[in-house]
Every structure is written in structure tokens, then in C-alpha cells.
Amino acid sequence: GSLDDQRLRQACLLWGVHPQRLNAGATYWYRDLAQASGLRGRVAYARWAGDDARFAWEVGVGKGEDGKPITGV
């Protein structure tokens, strides 16, 4: 997830994920992602975690809807 269209396309190409516009810097971004996907249970994700000067995607798997923080690598 990202608010930048270029980064969303990049995530699609790199990991085959479905693009979702969201503020990946928001405190509860994982809840927004789970709700937007319409999925239950664990959700795989890739989110932009860098600034404009570096290439920094975070990928991981988490539950999202239960309110527990999701962590990735």
C-alpha cells in the first residue's frame, strides 16, 4: 500500500500484490488494508516504508482486523 501510484505499480510488478491506496505511515494502516481487501484472517502485504530518497519496501503477513500490530521485514 502507498498513496503514490508509481509505488503501487512497482509493488504489483515485484510481488504480484493487488494495489491499494493507503497511508502506509498511519498508525492503523493494517486495519485499513484488511478492510479494503475484504479478506478475513491473515493478509500478505507490501507497503512503502522509506522516504523519497531510498528504495524501501516492507513485506510481511499479519492478521490486521484483530487490531494487533503487523510486523514485516
Distance bins in CASP14 RR format, pairs under 12 A and 6 or more apart:
PFRMAT RR
TARGET T0000
AUTHOR 0000-0000-0000
RMODE 2
METHOD distances of the structure
MODEL  1
1 7 1 0 0 1 0 0 0 0 0 0 0
1 8 1 0 0 1 0 0 0 0 0 0 0
1 9 0 0 0 0 0 1 0 0 0 0 0
1 10 0 0 0 0 0 1 0 0 0 0 0
1 11 1 0 0 1 0 0 0 0 0 0 0
1 12 0 0 0 0 0 1 0 0 0 0 0
1 15 0 0 0 0 0 1 0 0 0 0 0
1 17 0 0 0 0 1 0 0 0 0 0 0
1 18 0 0 0 0 1 0 0 0 0 0 0
1 19 1 0 0 1 0 0 0 0 0 0 0
1 20 1 0 1 0 0 0 0 0 0 0 0
1 21 1 0 0 1 0 0 0 0 0 0 0
1 22 1 0 1 0 0 0 0 0 0 0 0
1 23 0 0 0 0 1 0 0 0 0 0 0
1 24 1 0 1 0 0 0 0 0 0 0 0
1 25 0 0 0 0 1 0 0 0 0 0 0
1 26 0 0 0 0 0 1 0 0 0 0 0
1 29 1 0 0 1 0 0 0 0 0 0 0
1 30 0 0 0 0 0 1 0 0 0 0 0
1 32 0 0 0 0 1 0 0 0 0 0 0
1 33 1 0 0 1 0 0 0 0 0 0 0
1 36 0 0 0 0 1 0 0 0 0 0 0
1 37 0 0 0 0 0 1 0 0 0 0 0
1 43 0 0 0 0 0 1 0 0 0 0 0
1 44 0 0 0 0 0 1 0 0 0 0 0
1 45 1 0 0 1 0 0 0 0 0 0 0
1 46 1 0 0 1 0 0 0 0 0 0 0
1 47 1 0 1 0 0 0 0 0 0 0 0
1 48 1 0 0 1 0 0 0 0 0 0 0
1 49 0 0 0 0 0 1 0 0 0 0 0
1 57 0 0 0 0 1 0 0 0 0 0 0
1 58 0 0 0 0 1 0 0 0 0 0 0
1 59 0 0 0 0 0 1 0 0 0 0 0
2 8 1 0 1 0 0 0 0 0 0 0 0
2 9 0 0 0 0 1 0 0 0 0 0 0
2 10 0 0 0 0 1 0 0 0 0 0 0
2 11 1 0 0 1 0 0 0 0 0 0 0
2 12 0 0 0 0 0 1 0 0 0 0 0
2 17 0 0 0 0 0 1 0 0 0 0 0
2 19 0 0 0 0 1 0 0 0 0 0 0
2 20 0 0 0 0 1 0 0 0 0 0 0
2 21 1 0 0 1 0 0 0 0 0 0 0
2 22 1 0 0 1 0 0 0 0 0 0 0
2 23 0 0 0 0 1 0 0 0 0 0 0
2 24 1 0 1 0 0 0 0 0 0 0 0
2 25 0 0 0 0 1 0 0 0 0 0 0
2 26 0 0 0 0 0 1 0 0 0 0 0
2 29 0 0 0 0 0 1 0 0 0 0 0
2 33 0 0 0 0 0 1 0 0 0 0 0
2 45 0 0 0 0 0 1 0 0 0 0 0
2 46 0 0 0 0 1 0 0 0 0 0 0
2 47 1 0 0 1 0 0 0 0 0 0 0
2 48 1 0 1 0 0 0 0 0 0 0 0
2 49 0 0 0 0 1 0 0 0 0 0 0
2 50 0 0 0 0 0 1 0 0 0 0 0
2 52 0 0 0 0 0 1 0 0 0 0 0
2 56 0 0 0 0 0 1 0 0 0 0 0
2 57 0 0 0 0 1 0 0 0 0 0 0
2 58 0 0 0 0 0 1 0 0 0 0 0
3 19 0 0 0 0 0 1 0 0 0 0 0
3 20 0 0 0 0 0 1 0 0 0 0 0
3 21 1 0 1 0 0 0 0 0 0 0 0
3 22 1 0 0 1 0 0 0 0 0 0 0
3 23 1 0 1 0 0 0 0 0 0 0 0
3 24 1 0 0 1 0 0 0 0 0 0 0
3 25 0 0 0 0 1 0 0 0 0 0 0
3 26 0 0 0 0 0 1 0 0 0 0 0
3 29 0 0 0 0 0 1 0 0 0 0 0
3 32 0 0 0 0 0 1 0 0 0 0 0
3 47 0 0 0 0 0 1 0 0 0 0 0
3 48 0 0 0 0 1 0 0 0 0 0 0
4 10 0 0 0 0 1 0 0 0 0 0 0
4 11 0 0 0 0 0 1 0 0 0 0 0
4 19 0 0 0 0 0 1 0 0 0 0 0
4 21 0 0 0 0 1 0 0 0 0 0 0
4 22 0 0 0 0 0 1 0 0 0 0 0
4 23 0 0 0 0 0 1 0 0 0 0 0
4 24 0 0 0 0 1 0 0 0 0 0 0
4 47 0 0 0 0 0 1 0 0 0 0 0
4 48 1 0 0 1 0 0 0 0 0 0 0
4 50 0 0 0 0 0 1 0 0 0 0 0
4 51 0 0 0 0 0 1 0 0 0 0 0
4 52 0 0 0 0 1 0 0 0 0 0 0
5 11 0 0 0 0 0 1 0 0 0 0 0
5 12 0 0 0 0 0 1 0 0 0 0 0
5 19 0 0 0 0 1 0 0 0 0 0 0
5 20 0 0 0 0 0 1 0 0 0 0 0
5 21 0 0 0 0 1 0 0 0 0 0 0
5 48 0 0 0 0 0 1 0 0 0 0 0
6 12 0 0 0 0 0 1 0 0 0 0 0
6 13 0 0 0 0 0 1 0 0 0 0 0
6 19 0 0 0 0 0 1 0 0 0 0 0
6 48 0 0 0 0 0 1 0 0 0 0 0
6 52 0 0 0 0 0 1 0 0 0 0 0
6 55 0 0 0 0 0 1 0 0 0 0 0
7 13 0 0 0 0 0 1 0 0 0 0 0
7 14 0 0 0 0 0 1 0 0 0 0 0
7 17 0 0 0 0 0 1 0 0 0 0 0
7 19 0 0 0 0 1 0 0 0 0 0 0
7 20 0 0 0 0 0 1 0 0 0 0 0
7 21 0 0 0 0 0 1 0 0 0 0 0
7 22 0 0 0 0 0 1 0 0 0 0 0
7 24 0 0 0 0 1 0 0 0 0 0 0
7 46 0 0 0 0 1 0 0 0 0 0 0
7 47 0 0 0 0 1 0 0 0 0 0 0
7 48 1 0 1 0 0 0 0 0 0 0 0
7 49 0 0 0 0 0 1 0 0 0 0 0
7 50 0 0 0 0 1 0 0 0 0 0 0
7 52 0 0 0 0 0 1 0 0 0 0 0
7 55 0 0 0 0 1 0 0 0 0 0 0
7 56 0 0 0 0 0 1 0 0 0 0 0
7 57 0 0 0 0 1 0 0 0 0 0 0
7 58 0 0 0 0 0 1 0 0 0 0 0
8 14 0 0 0 0 0 1 0 0 0 0 0
8 15 0 0 0 0 0 1 0 0 0 0 0
8 16 0 0 0 0 0 1 0 0 0 0 0
8 17 0 0 0 0 1 0 0 0 0 0 0
8 18 0 0 0 0 1 0 0 0 0 0 0
8 19 1 1 0 0 0 0 0 0 0 0 0
8 20 1 0 0 1 0 0 0 0 0 0 0
8 21 1 0 0 1 0 0 0 0 0 0 0
8 22 0 0 0 0 1 0 0 0 0 0 0
8 24 0 0 0 0 0 1 0 0 0 0 0
8 46 0 0 0 0 1 0 0 0 0 0 0
8 47 0 0 0 0 0 1 0 0 0 0 0
8 48 0 0 0 0 1 0 0 0 0 0 0
8 57 0 0 0 0 0 1 0 0 0 0 0
9 15 0 0 0 0 0 1 0 0 0 0 0
9 16 0 0 0 0 0 1 0 0 0 0 0
9 17 0 0 0 0 0 1 0 0 0 0 0
9 18 0 0 0 0 0 1 0 0 0 0 0
9 19 1 0 0 1 0 0 0 0 0 0 0
9 21 0 0 0 0 0 1 0 0 0 0 0
9 48 0 0 0 0 0 1 0 0 0 0 0
10 16 0 0 0 0 0 1 0 0 0 0 0
10 17 0 0 0 0 0 1 0 0 0 0 0
10 19 0 0 0 0 1 0 0 0 0 0 0
10 46 0 0 0 0 1 0 0 0 0 0 0
10 47 0 0 0 0 0 1 0 0 0 0 0
10 48 0 0 0 0 1 0 0 0 0 0 0
10 55 0 0 0 0 1 0 0 0 0 0 0
10 56 0 0 0 0 0 1 0 0 0 0 0
10 57 1 0 0 1 0 0 0 0 0 0 0
11 17 1 0 1 0 0 0 0 0 0 0 0
11 18 0 0 0 0 1 0 0 0 0 0 0
11 19 1 0 0 1 0 0 0 0 0 0 0
11 20 0 0 0 0 1 0 0 0 0 0 0
11 21 0 0 0 0 0 1 0 0 0 0 0
11 22 0 0 0 0 0 1 0 0 0 0 0
11 24 0 0 0 0 0 1 0 0 0 0 0
11 44 0 0 0 0 0 1 0 0 0 0 0
11 45 0 0 0 0 1 0 0 0 0 0 0
11 46 1 0 1 0 0 0 0 0 0 0 0
11 47 0 0 0 0 1 0 0 0 0 0 0
11 48 1 0 0 1 0 0 0 0 0 0 0
11 49 0 0 0 0 0 1 0 0 0 0 0
11 55 0 0 0 0 0 1 0 0 0 0 0
11 57 1 0 0 1 0 0 0 0 0 0 0
11 58 0 0 0 0 0 1 0 0 0 0 0
11 59 0 0 0 0 1 0 0 0 0 0 0
12 18 1 0 0 1 0 0 0 0 0 0 0
12 19 1 0 1 0 0 0 0 0 0 0 0
12 20 0 0 0 0 0 1 0 0 0 0 0
12 46 0 0 0 0 1 0 0 0 0 0 0
12 57 0 0 0 0 0 1 0 0 0 0 0
13 19 0 0 0 0 0 1 0 0 0 0 0
13 46 0 0 0 0 0 1 0 0 0 0 0
13 57 0 0 0 0 0 1 0 0 0 0 0
14 46 1 0 0 1 0 0 0 0 0 0 0
14 48 0 0 0 0 0 1 0 0 0 0 0
14 55 0 0 0 0 0 1 0 0 0 0 0
14 57 1 0 0 1 0 0 0 0 0 0 0
14 59 0 0 0 0 1 0 0 0 0 0 0
15 44 0 0 0 0 1 0 0 0 0 0 0
15 45 0 0 0 0 1 0 0 0 0 0 0
15 46 1 0 1 0 0 0 0 0 0 0 0
15 47 0 0 0 0 0 1 0 0 0 0 0
15 57 0 0 0 0 1 0 0 0 0 0 0
15 58 0 0 0 0 0 1 0 0 0 0 0
15 59 1 0 0 1 0 0 0 0 0 0 0
15 60 0 0 0 0 1 0 0 0 0 0 0
15 61 0 0 0 0 0 1 0 0 0 0 0
16 44 0 0 0 0 1 0 0 0 0 0 0
16 45 0 0 0 0 0 1 0 0 0 0 0
16 46 0 0 0 0 1 0 0 0 0 0 0
16 59 0 0 0 0 0 1 0 0 0 0 0
17 33 0 0 0 0 0 1 0 0 0 0 0
17 37 0 0 0 0 0 1 0 0 0 0 0
17 43 0 0 0 0 0 1 0 0 0 0 0
17 44 1 0 0 1 0 0 0 0 0 0 0
17 45 1 0 0 1 0 0 0 0 0 0 0
17 46 1 0 1 0 0 0 0 0 0 0 0
17 47 0 0 0 0 1 0 0 0 0 0 0
17 57 0 0 0 0 0 1 0 0 0 0 0
17 59 0 0 0 0 1 0 0 0 0 0 0
17 60 0 0 0 0 0 1 0 0 0 0 0
17 61 0 0 0 0 0 1 0 0 0 0 0
18 33 0 0 0 0 0 1 0 0 0 0 0
18 36 0 0 0 0 1 0 0 0 0 0 0
18 37 1 0 0 1 0 0 0 0 0 0 0
18 38 0 0 0 0 0 1 0 0 0 0 0
18 39 0 0 0 0 0 1 0 0 0 0 0
18 43 0 0 0 0 0 1 0 0 0 0 0
18 44 0 0 0 0 0 1 0 0 0 0 0
18 45 0 0 0 0 0 1 0 0 0 0 0
18 46 0 0 0 0 0 1 0 0 0 0 0
19 33 0 0 0 0 0 1 0 0 0 0 0
19 36 0 0 0 0 0 1 0 0 0 0 0
19 37 0 0 0 0 0 1 0 0 0 0 0
19 45 0 0 0 0 0 1 0 0 0 0 0
19 46 0 0 0 0 1 0 0 0 0 0 0
19 47 0 0 0 0 0 1 0 0 0 0 0
19 48 0 0 0 0 0 1 0 0 0 0 0
20 29 0 0 0 0 1 0 0 0 0 0 0
20 30 0 0 0 0 0 1 0 0 0 0 0
20 32 0 0 0 0 1 0 0 0 0 0 0
20 33 1 0 0 1 0 0 0 0 0 0 0
20 34 0 0 0 0 0 1 0 0 0 0 0
20 35 0 0 0 0 0 1 0 0 0 0 0
20 36 1 0 1 0 0 0 0 0 0 0 0
20 37 1 0 0 1 0 0 0 0 0 0 0
20 38 0 0 0 0 0 1 0 0 0 0 0
20 39 0 0 0 0 0 1 0 0 0 0 0
20 43 0 0 0 0 0 1 0 0 0 0 0
20 45 0 0 0 0 1 0 0 0 0 0 0
20 46 0 0 0 0 1 0 0 0 0 0 0
20 47 0 0 0 0 1 0 0 0 0 0 0
20 48 0 0 0 0 0 1 0 0 0 0 0
21 29 0 0 0 0 0 1 0 0 0 0 0
21 32 0 0 0 0 1 0 0 0 0 0 0
21 33 0 0 0 0 0 1 0 0 0 0 0
21 36 0 0 0 0 1 0 0 0 0 0 0
21 47 0 0 0 0 0 1 0 0 0 0 0
21 48 0 0 0 0 0 1 0 0 0 0 0
22 28 0 0 0 0 0 1 0 0 0 0 0
22 29 1 0 1 0 0 0 0 0 0 0 0
22 30 0 0 0 0 1 0 0 0 0 0 0
22 31 0 0 0 0 1 0 0 0 0 0 0
22 32 1 0 1 0 0 0 0 0 0 0 0
22 33 1 0 0 1 0 0 0 0 0 0 0
22 34 0 0 0 0 0 1 0 0 0 0 0
22 35 0 0 0 0 1 0 0 0 0 0 0
22 36 1 0 0 1 0 0 0 0 0 0 0
22 37 0 0 0 0 0 1 0 0 0 0 0
22 45 0 0 0 0 1 0 0 0 0 0 0
22 46 0 0 0 0 0 1 0 0 0 0 0
22 47 1 0 0 1 0 0 0 0 0 0 0
22 48 0 0 0 0 1 0 0 0 0 0 0
23 29 1 0 0 1 0 0 0 0 0 0 0
23 30 0 0 0 0 0 1 0 0 0 0 0
23 31 0 0 0 0 0 1 0 0 0 0 0
23 32 1 0 0 1 0 0 0 0 0 0 0
23 33 0 0 0 0 0 1 0 0 0 0 0
23 36 0 0 0 0 0 1 0 0 0 0 0
23 47 0 0 0 0 1 0 0 0 0 0 0
23 48 0 0 0 0 1 0 0 0 0 0 0
24 30 0 0 0 0 1 0 0 0 0 0 0
24 32 0 0 0 0 1 0 0 0 0 0 0
24 33 0 0 0 0 1 0 0 0 0 0 0
24 45 0 0 0 0 1 0 0 0 0 0 0
24 46 0 0 0 0 1 0 0 0 0 0 0
24 47 1 0 1 0 0 0 0 0 0 0 0
24 48 1 0 1 0 0 0 0 0 0 0 0
24 49 1 0 0 1 0 0 0 0 0 0 0
24 50 0 0 0 0 1 0 0 0 0 0 0
24 51 0 0 0 0 0 1 0 0 0 0 0
24 56 0 0 0 0 0 1 0 0 0 0 0
24 57 0 0 0 0 1 0 0 0 0 0 0
24 58 0 0 0 0 1 0 0 0 0 0 0
24 70 0 0 0 0 0 1 0 0 0 0 0
25 32 0 0 0 0 0 1 0 0 0 0 0
25 33 0 0 0 0 0 1 0 0 0 0 0
25 47 0 0 0 0 1 0 0 0 0 0 0
25 48 0 0 0 0 1 0 0 0 0 0 0
25 49 0 0 0 0 1 0 0 0 0 0 0
25 50 0 0 0 0 1 0 0 0 0 0 0
25 51 0 0 0 0 0 1 0 0 0 0 0
25 58 0 0 0 0 0 1 0 0 0 0 0
26 32 1 0 0 1 0 0 0 0 0 0 0
26 33 0 0 0 0 0 1 0 0 0 0 0
26 47 0 0 0 0 0 1 0 0 0 0 0
27 67 0 0 0 0 0 1 0 0 0 0 0
27 69 0 0 0 0 1 0 0 0 0 0 0
27 70 0 0 0 0 0 1 0 0 0 0 0
28 34 0 0 0 0 1 0 0 0 0 0 0
28 35 0 0 0 0 0 1 0 0 0 0 0
28 64 0 0 0 0 1 0 0 0 0 0 0
28 65 0 0 0 0 0 1 0 0 0 0 0
28 66 0 0 0 0 0 1 0 0 0 0 0
28 67 1 0 0 1 0 0 0 0 0 0 0
28 68 0 0 0 0 0 1 0 0 0 0 0
28 69 0 0 0 0 1 0 0 0 0 0 0
28 70 0 0 0 0 0 1 0 0 0 0 0
29 35 0 0 0 0 0 1 0 0 0 0 0
29 36 0 0 0 0 0 1 0 0 0 0 0
29 43 0 0 0 0 0 1 0 0 0 0 0
29 45 0 0 0 0 1 0 0 0 0 0 0
29 47 1 0 0 1 0 0 0 0 0 0 0
29 48 0 0 0 0 0 1 0 0 0 0 0
29 49 0 0 0 0 0 1 0 0 0 0 0
29 58 0 0 0 0 0 1 0 0 0 0 0
29 64 0 0 0 0 1 0 0 0 0 0 0
29 67 0 0 0 0 0 1 0 0 0 0 0
29 69 0 0 0 0 0 1 0 0 0 0 0
29 70 0 0 0 0 1 0 0 0 0 0 0
30 36 0 0 0 0 0 1 0 0 0 0 0
30 37 0 0 0 0 0 1 0 0 0 0 0
30 41 0 0 0 0 0 1 0 0 0 0 0
30 42 0 0 0 0 0 1 0 0 0 0 0
30 43 1 0 0 1 0 0 0 0 0 0 0
30 44 0 0 0 0 0 1 0 0 0 0 0
30 45 1 0 0 1 0 0 0 0 0 0 0
30 47 0 0 0 0 1 0 0 0 0 0 0
30 58 0 0 0 0 0 1 0 0 0 0 0
30 60 0 0 0 0 0 1 0 0 0 0 0
30 61 0 0 0 0 0 1 0 0 0 0 0
30 62 1 0 0 1 0 0 0 0 0 0 0
30 63 0 0 0 0 1 0 0 0 0 0 0
30 64 1 0 1 0 0 0 0 0 0 0 0
30 65 0 0 0 0 1 0 0 0 0 0 0
30 66 0 0 0 0 1 0 0 0 0 0 0
30 67 1 0 0 1 0 0 0 0 0 0 0
30 68 0 0 0 0 1 0 0 0 0 0 0
30 69 1 0 0 1 0 0 0 0 0 0 0
30 70 1 0 1 0 0 0 0 0 0 0 0
30 71 0 0 0 0 1 0 0 0 0 0 0
30 72 0 0 0 0 0 1 0 0 0 0 0
31 37 0 0 0 0 0 1 0 0 0 0 0
31 38 0 0 0 0 0 1 0 0 0 0 0
31 43 0 0 0 0 0 1 0 0 0 0 0
31 62 0 0 0 0 0 1 0 0 0 0 0
31 63 0 0 0 0 0 1 0 0 0 0 0
31 64 1 0 1 0 0 0 0 0 0 0 0
31 65 1 0 0 1 0 0 0 0 0 0 0
31 66 0 0 0 0 1 0 0 0 0 0 0
31 67 1 0 0 1 0 0 0 0 0 0 0
31 68 0 0 0 0 0 1 0 0 0 0 0
31 69 0 0 0 0 0 1 0 0 0 0 0
31 70 0 0 0 0 1 0 0 0 0 0 0
32 38 0 0 0 0 0 1 0 0 0 0 0
32 43 0 0 0 0 0 1 0 0 0 0 0
32 45 0 0 0 0 0 1 0 0 0 0 0
32 47 0 0 0 0 0 1 0 0 0 0 0
32 64 0 0 0 0 1 0 0 0 0 0 0
32 65 0 0 0 0 0 1 0 0 0 0 0
32 67 0 0 0 0 0 1 0 0 0 0 0
32 70 0 0 0 0 0 1 0 0 0 0 0
33 39 0 0 0 0 1 0 0 0 0 0 0
33 42 0 0 0 0 0 1 0 0 0 0 0
33 43 1 0 0 1 0 0 0 0 0 0 0
33 44 0 0 0 0 0 1 0 0 0 0 0
33 45 1 0 1 0 0 0 0 0 0 0 0
33 46 0 0 0 0 0 1 0 0 0 0 0
33 47 1 0 0 1 0 0 0 0 0 0 0
33 60 0 0 0 0 0 1 0 0 0 0 0
33 61 0 0 0 0 0 1 0 0 0 0 0
33 62 0 0 0 0 1 0 0 0 0 0 0
33 63 0 0 0 0 0 1 0 0 0 0 0
33 64 1 0 0 1 0 0 0 0 0 0 0
33 65 0 0 0 0 1 0 0 0 0 0 0
33 67 0 0 0 0 0 1 0 0 0 0 0
33 70 0 0 0 0 1 0 0 0 0 0 0
34 40 0 0 0 0 1 0 0 0 0 0 0
34 41 1 0 0 1 0 0 0 0 0 0 0
34 42 0 0 0 0 1 0 0 0 0 0 0
34 43 1 0 1 0 0 0 0 0 0 0 0
34 44 0 0 0 0 0 1 0 0 0 0 0
34 45 0 0 0 0 1 0 0 0 0 0 0
34 61 0 0 0 0 0 1 0 0 0 0 0
34 62 0 0 0 0 1 0 0 0 0 0 0
34 63 1 0 0 1 0 0 0 0 0 0 0
34 64 1 0 1 0 0 0 0 0 0 0 0
34 65 1 0 1 0 0 0 0 0 0 0 0
34 66 0 0 0 0 1 0 0 0 0 0 0
34 67 0 0 0 0 1 0 0 0 0 0 0
34 68 0 0 0 0 0 1 0 0 0 0 0
34 70 0 0 0 0 1 0 0 0 0 0 0
35 43 0 0 0 0 0 1 0 0 0 0 0
35 64 0 0 0 0 1 0 0 0 0 0 0
35 65 1 0 0 1 0 0 0 0 0 0 0
35 67 0 0 0 0 0 1 0 0 0 0 0
36 43 0 0 0 0 1 0 0 0 0 0 0
36 45 0 0 0 0 0 1 0 0 0 0 0
36 64 0 0 0 0 0 1 0 0 0 0 0
36 65 0 0 0 0 0 1 0 0 0 0 0
37 43 1 0 0 1 0 0 0 0 0 0 0
37 44 0 0 0 0 1 0 0 0 0 0 0
37 45 0 0 0 0 1 0 0 0 0 0 0
37 62 0 0 0 0 0 1 0 0 0 0 0
37 64 0 0 0 0 1 0 0 0 0 0 0
37 65 0 0 0 0 1 0 0 0 0 0 0
38 64 0 0 0 0 0 1 0 0 0 0 0
38 65 0 0 0 0 1 0 0 0 0 0 0
39 45 0 0 0 0 0 1 0 0 0 0 0
39 61 0 0 0 0 0 1 0 0 0 0 0
39 62 0 0 0 0 0 1 0 0 0 0 0
39 63 0 0 0 0 0 1 0 0 0 0 0
39 64 0 0 0 0 1 0 0 0 0 0 0
39 65 0 0 0 0 1 0 0 0 0 0 0
40 63 0 0 0 0 1 0 0 0 0 0 0
40 64 0 0 0 0 1 0 0 0 0 0 0
40 65 1 0 0 1 0 0 0 0 0 0 0
40 66 0 0 0 0 0 1 0 0 0 0 0
41 61 0 0 0 0 1 0 0 0 0 0 0
41 62 0 0 0 0 1 0 0 0 0 0 0
41 63 1 0 1 0 0 0 0 0 0 0 0
41 64 1 0 0 1 0 0 0 0 0 0 0
41 65 1 0 0 1 0 0 0 0 0 0 0
41 66 0 0 0 0 1 0 0 0 0 0 0
41 67 0 0 0 0 0 1 0 0 0 0 0
41 68 0 0 0 0 0 1 0 0 0 0 0
41 70 0 0 0 0 0 1 0 0 0 0 0
42 60 0 0 0 0 1 0 0 0 0 0 0
42 61 1 0 1 0 0 0 0 0 0 0 0
42 62 1 0 1 0 0 0 0 0 0 0 0
42 63 1 0 1 0 0 0 0 0 0 0 0
42 64 0 0 0 0 1 0 0 0 0 0 0
42 65 0 0 0 0 0 1 0 0 0 0 0
42 66 0 0 0 0 0 1 0 0 0 0 0
42 68 0 0 0 0 0 1 0 0 0 0 0
42 70 0 0 0 0 1 0 0 0 0 0 0
43 59 0 0 0 0 0 1 0 0 0 0 0
43 60 0 0 0 0 1 0 0 0 0 0 0
43 61 1 0 0 1 0 0 0 0 0 0 0
43 62 1 0 1 0 0 0 0 0 0 0 0
43 63 1 0 0 1 0 0 0 0 0 0 0
43 64 1 0 0 1 0 0 0 0 0 0 0
43 65 0 0 0 0 1 0 0 0 0 0 0
43 66 0 0 0 0 0 1 0 0 0 0 0
43 70 0 0 0 0 1 0 0 0 0 0 0
44 58 0 0 0 0 0 1 0 0 0 0 0
44 59 1 0 0 1 0 0 0 0 0 0 0
44 60 1 0 0 1 0 0 0 0 0 0 0
44 61 1 0 1 0 0 0 0 0 0 0 0
44 62 1 0 0 1 0 0 0 0 0 0 0
44 63 0 0 0 0 0 1 0 0 0 0 0
44 64 0 0 0 0 0 1 0 0 0 0 0
44 70 0 0 0 0 0 1 0 0 0 0 0
44 72 0 0 0 0 0 1 0 0 0 0 0
45 57 0 0 0 0 0 1 0 0 0 0 0
45 58 0 0 0 0 1 0 0 0 0 0 0
45 59 1 0 0 1 0 0 0 0 0 0 0
45 60 1 0 1 0 0 0 0 0 0 0 0
45 61 1 0 0 1 0 0 0 0 0 0 0
45 62 1 0 0 1 0 0 0 0 0 0 0
45 63 0 0 0 0 0 1 0 0 0 0 0
45 64 0 0 0 0 1 0 0 0 0 0 0
45 70 1 0 0 1 0 0 0 0 0 0 0
45 71 0 0 0 0 0 1 0 0 0 0 0
45 72 0 0 0 0 1 0 0 0 0 0 0
45 73 0 0 0 0 0 1 0 0 0 0 0
46 56 0 0 0 0 0 1 0 0 0 0 0
46 57 1 0 1 0 0 0 0 0 0 0 0
46 58 1 0 0 1 0 0 0 0 0 0 0
46 59 1 0 1 0 0 0 0 0 0 0 0
46 60 1 0 0 1 0 0 0 0 0 0 0
46 61 0 0 0 0 0 1 0 0 0 0 0
46 70 0 0 0 0 0 1 0 0 0 0 0
46 72 0 0 0 0 1 0 0 0 0 0 0
46 73 0 0 0 0 0 1 0 0 0 0 0
47 56 0 0 0 0 1 0 0 0 0 0 0
47 57 1 0 0 1 0 0 0 0 0 0 0
47 58 1 0 1 0 0 0 0 0 0 0 0
47 59 0 0 0 0 1 0 0 0 0 0 0
47 60 0 0 0 0 1 0 0 0 0 0 0
47 62 0 0 0 0 0 1 0 0 0 0 0
47 70 0 0 0 0 1 0 0 0 0 0 0
47 71 0 0 0 0 0 1 0 0 0 0 0
47 72 0 0 0 0 1 0 0 0 0 0 0
47 73 0 0 0 0 0 1 0 0 0 0 0
48 54 0 0 0 0 0 1 0 0 0 0 0
48 55 0 0 0 0 1 0 0 0 0 0 0
48 56 1 0 0 1 0 0 0 0 0 0 0
48 57 1 0 0 1 0 0 0 0 0 0 0
48 58 1 0 0 1 0 0 0 0 0 0 0
48 59 0 0 0 0 0 1 0 0 0 0 0
49 55 0 0 0 0 0 1 0 0 0 0 0
49 56 1 0 1 0 0 0 0 0 0 0 0
49 57 1 0 0 1 0 0 0 0 0 0 0
49 58 1 1 0 0 0 0 0 0 0 0 0
49 59 0 0 0 0 1 0 0 0 0 0 0
49 60 0 0 0 0 0 1 0 0 0 0 0
49 70 0 0 0 0 0 1 0 0 0 0 0
49 71 0 0 0 0 0 1 0 0 0 0 0
49 72 0 0 0 0 1 0 0 0 0 0 0
49 73 0 0 0 0 0 1 0 0 0 0 0
50 56 1 1 0 0 0 0 0 0 0 0 0
50 57 0 0 0 0 1 0 0 0 0 0 0
50 58 0 0 0 0 1 0 0 0 0 0 0
56 73 0 0 0 0 0 1 0 0 0 0 0
57 72 0 0 0 0 0 1 0 0 0 0 0
57 73 0 0 0 0 1 0 0 0 0 0 0
58 70 0 0 0 0 1 0 0 0 0 0 0
58 71 0 0 0 0 1 0 0 0 0 0 0
58 72 1 0 1 0 0 0 0 0 0 0 0
58 73 1 0 0 1 0 0 0 0 0 0 0
59 70 0 0 0 0 0 1 0 0 0 0 0
59 71 0 0 0 0 0 1 0 0 0 0 0
59 72 1 0 0 1 0 0 0 0 0 0 0
59 73 1 0 0 1 0 0 0 0 0 0 0
60 69 0 0 0 0 0 1 0 0 0 0 0
60 70 1 0 0 1 0 0 0 0 0 0 0
60 71 1 0 0 1 0 0 0 0 0 0 0
60 72 1 0 1 0 0 0 0 0 0 0 0
60 73 1 0 0 1 0 0 0 0 0 0 0
61 70 1 0 0 1 0 0 0 0 0 0 0
61 71 0 0 0 0 1 0 0 0 0 0 0
61 72 1 0 0 1 0 0 0 0 0 0 0
61 73 0 0 0 0 0 1 0 0 0 0 0
62 68 1 0 0 1 0 0 0 0 0 0 0
62 69 0 0 0 0 1 0 0 0 0 0 0
62 70 1 0 1 0 0 0 0 0 0 0 0
62 71 0 0 0 0 1 0 0 0 0 0 0
62 72 0 0 0 0 1 0 0 0 0 0 0
63 69 0 0 0 0 1 0 0 0 0 0 0
63 70 1 0 0 1 0 0 0 0 0 0 0
63 71 0 0 0 0 0 1 0 0 0 0 0
64 70 1 0 1 0 0 0 0 0 0 0 0
64 71 0 0 0 0 0 1 0 0 0 0 0
END
